[in-house]
Amino acid sequence: MDLLQATKAEYGLPTGITIMAAQAAEIDRVLDDLIQRIPARFVLLADVSGLLVSFCGDRAQMDLVALGSLAASDLAASQTIARLTGEYENYQLVLRQGQRNNTILSEVGRHLVLLVQTPSQVPLGWARMLVVQAARQLEVILQASPKPTDETAGAPPLAQAGLGDLFGQAFEDLWSS
């Protein structure tokens, strides 16, 4: 469940982008499709400051706030290494291979990070191809400028509408589901 489902309004991220409810639904559709096609254990989408945007899959005992923050930090460090060594490209990927699971980090444009964990039996080439494809789809969704729905027209951005209360409610809903 993402924070937008809990609020049904537009969602302003610290990076300056705003995600409307219609975009959130499209984002969730892409993530659900990705988790099914790979198949993945879980998929997490966060902004580059580490703020959780959406999550689907097996949550187990994970601290999603910490995971989003660490994924954003890890990707930022890897991007900087790539720039310093002259190897930076769009849709940069970071891969961590494990005995049971592989973890892939991908940038989604300049504002988001996608974290995908797959069982180690999933071919890495297949997973990589689908993650890059999903990252491109997500970037297109974010670049679109949807008009506010009747439900959100005139509603203040979440940053002005008691964001702390909305986060509290969203996390309470997340843990109770």
Disulfide bonds with the S-S distance in Angstrom:
none
